[in-house]
Amino acid sequence: MSKNRLIYLPLGGAGEIGMNCYVYGYGPVDKERLIVVDLGVTFPDMDTTPGVDLILPDISWLEARKDRIEAIFITHAHEDHIGALGHLWPKLKSKIYARRFTATIGRLKFDEFGHPADAITVVAPRPETVEAGPFKVQFIPVAHSVPESSGLVIDTPAGRIVHSGDFKLDRSPVVGEPWNDEMFRDIAAERPVKALMCDSTNVFSTHQGRSEATLGEPLRDLIMRSRGMVVATTFASNVARLKTLAEAARAAERSVCLLGRAMRRMVAAAQESGVLKDFPPIVSPEQALEVPRGNLMLIVTGSQGERRAASAQLARGKYLGLEMKEGDLFLFSSKTIPGNERGVIKIMNAFSEMGVDVQDDAGGLYHVSGHANRPDLEAVHTLLKPSFLIPMHGEHRHLREHARIGLSKGIGAEVVTNGMMIDLSGNSIDVCEYIETGRTYLDGSVLIGAMDGVVRDRIRMGLNGHALATLILDESDDVMGDAWVELMGLPERGKTGAVLAETLEAELGDYLGRAGTKVLADDDKLEEAIRRIVRQVAMEEIGKKPEVTVVVSRLQEG
Amino acid sequence: MSKNRLIYLPLGGAGEIGMNCYVYGYGPVDKERLIVVDLGVTFPDMDTTPGVDLILPDISWLEARKDRIEAIFITHAHEDHIGALGHLWPKLKSKIYARRFTATIGRLKFDEFGHPADAITVVAPRPETVEAGPFKVQFIPVAHSVPESSGLVIDTPAGRIVHSGDFKLDRSPVVGEPWNDEMFRDIAAERPVKALMCDSTNVFSTHQGRSEATLGEPLRDLIMRSRGMVVATTFASNVARLKTLAEAARAAERSVCLLGRAMRRMVAAAQESGVLKDFPPIVSPEQALEVPRGNLMLIVTGSQGERRAASAQLARGKYLGLEMKEGDLFLFSSKTIPGNERGVIKIMNAFSEMGVDVQDDAGGLYHVSGHANRPDLEAVHTLLKPSFLIPMHGEHRHLREHARIGLSKGIGAEVVTNGMMIDLSGNSIDVCEYIETGRTYLDGSVLIGAMDGVVRDRIRMGLNGHALATLILDESDDVMGDAWVELMGLPERGKTGAVLAETLEAELGDYLGRAGTKVLADDDKLEEAIRRIVRQVAMEEIGKKPEVTVVVSRLQEG
């Protein structure tokens, strides 16, 4: 047995849907040469990450080994795969490979950060091969919900790996290459597949996936039937959908206007990189104002209810002069991602109040998923016949279900979650190490660790309010004046009707009057006592223990 | 035309699902005698109401007219209909009417508050009639997902009103009276129905609703097939479901154990009030520990992922000594209410990590809704033939859709939302007034207004962090020592790597060194300047403007 080993280490995306980042390594133990697949983000929420702007994988493990990184490969241009590239690349400075459209999006990001565009190299699909140390990597075109999505064939001295990327079995994807059984069969015939790392998003969907092309007719019918303005939202990166929507608009003799920065940017990038041809002509928002409502269709950002996107702006009133009115139609050509329901429902109700008809995806009539369903996943297992199946791109329950399917068909399968490093060199999947990893938050303009306590404190203040007690002591540790209490996020009055801040000040005054010099001379003891009193009195008065900050100032001899 | 009028005013539940509170009045303008139907709550969330314990209707309008209130009627024992009764009754002190099971739950609540149990009067269903000033009110049994759910027939001199309550057309509801077309036909035959106030929750569900009884067989099959321990969760108040689950357990030769306070309380109340008979014997958690896993079934609280409920506790580890293990089954005999997805998914994944099989409702196989679907609503319109249809118990989009159905069938229908007072005396639905109303928060032990700014400040601190700057000035307005900055919920260091608090203190020091006596002598100006500097410097350093509290202390001549 060689002393070299083949390792796999997910740093994000395995145990969650989002923030994809996978590492492969080959070489002697702790000297493996590494490649990184994807550097994505996930999105914050008020429950767990209030005030955070973006959530990135914690790549400290990679950073400490950056001299061993041969390359970064980006499978496609979704934010959960490419979103962290601009933020984290300066820590790795490695060469990046992607297909043309993905590279175009990546370079737009690099441009914003002032990173060099030539760090990203455009690669054509298989048979073109990137040599990266001991790895030989090919991009394999797959259908998904963004142009030029790719899986990867990763050849190593220890065997061939197929990293599926995000994919669906779409034989008529409207934009891009149709799914091709033959290519997958060839990949397995050429060299046996040792391991398949496979998308697990839709493992619980038991019916066969449907093609993007099935949406054309229903969308055309819906738009033809409408009398007022039609506004449709979908993910900006779903260029095939934008095309289908725009063509349906054209069939209904409507001018198309794109609203939202991401929407215009994606269409421009898709046209520039050659993946989007024959897109119907677009009118500007200013021109749209001149078009009769019955002849206008807007395609807008904000399918997930994002507060700043075009759909939310239209739900609040005018946006670039355009406004929804009674008799208009608003279409969600999209599905709500779990967790985003409140935002989406809020928009639906705001439109309802305006008299606008809101149409959801009607159980799939106006939207199809970009991920392979269970029967489709099984078809891929059959085509590739891998020795091992390592489910990825899923929460724990998805990975477990997907592994179970593999095992039931005699494929060696294992649930491998973020931070688990496995050794694939032998005839079994062996866990070799648990890496301490987690998440990094982009907070305003700085990166902070998820465990730094910053967000924990915000959550506590958000839940419990914040009480500040200040106190001045003179040179002989005597209290000067009174303790002063300021409250934020707390009821003004307690249940007795008394003003809470005054009750707290009175109680602190009592305490300080009888406190011994030993306490008064000791900042820590004094602060602890004040904190305890504030929390206890607040509990009695308002049934809540606030966060407390104590500032003790001591005057010094001039 | 009489000078008396018949009014309807929803104070909650019309434009939302939750917090139901409806007012009817009859009499001369501004002297109408009033009845209140339901006093429910809705639940807070981190996005909009962090730290809040419960959300109650704002009843200030009612409180100001409490001498005109004849009675409060509670249609059923769900929290969104009865949950505010204990909290708000002291403000109204009116007589309360409910059916036996609802009264039992209400009295349990009253007991906790120390309110008199005899404020709640038990009423038998129609033909028993409560006379409340100009109103004659009958309880009409309907099927729902809690025992003895009722609609109301409200007779007034200006006509008959049917207030549907929450209902479904269930002809085999397992517990309680089956749906009875005849009774509804009689109600309309006896006296024409002027207005139907109607549940709108499921107006977008286009298939006919299914009976609770359809669940028995699938649940029995599922539980019979399981080898390990089976744990099922559903709403504690769904006593019929508890019975179906317990009977399925018995068929599978499993002992049943109820976990969660609400679960045990509901079953006890249902047995005590006579609505639940033949419930299989229950073992205590201590006894359950002695039962082999394959012969045990737990029925637990927490179907919505509530952090403190039994299901979440089991997902975190042991609960009362009981623990989930590999090969066990966890069943959600429930649907996730929009907005609760994150909590539910978190539990699913925690169980997945333990090797527990998680089963959701399987698209309705293991759960049916308690509300009437669209075809069922239409059947009720047809049975009652009301002159007016006023949709209630729905978000705006539900109310609008429901009104549209009524209009399409020639029924006068109007979307009436919280705070809209309508006059039903004539031949049309006339809006007579918009009442300023909103929400009241139970926060710890005190009630605060939604607009008091308390929760707004919490949200801001949660998003932006909180910076405190303190400063001491002597008798001649000279700065003593340095300004002191404390930060909470903010990154320790800015993007330059410098400690943020120190940077802020230095900048404040610079400013104070050059500030004129005019500013230093003026608390407001000084605070404003300090706040501005803190926000501006923080923006530069960390890309974020924190909330700022400034405490200026002035030493006074001894």
Interface residues (C-beta under 8 A of the other chain):
Chain A: G15 D45 M46 D47 P50 G51 P338 G339 E341 R342 I345 M348 N349 F351 S352 E353 V358 E395 H396 R397 R400 D443 G444 S445 V446 I448 D452 V454 V455 D457 R458 I459 M461 G462 L463 N464 G465 H466 L468 T470 I472 M480 G481 W484 E486 M488 G489 L490 P491 E492 R493 G494 K495 M539 I542 G543 K544 E547 T549 V551 S553 L555 Q556
Chain B: G15 D45 M46 D47 P50 G51 P338 G339 E341 R342 I345 M348 N349 F351 S352 E353 V358 E395 H396 R397 R400 D443 G444 S445 V446 I448 D452 V454 V455 D457 R458 I459 M461 G462 L463 N464 G465 H466 L468 T470 I472 M480 G481 W484 E486 M488 G489 L490 P491 E492 R493 G494 K495 I542 G543 K544 E547 T549 V551 S553 L555 Q556
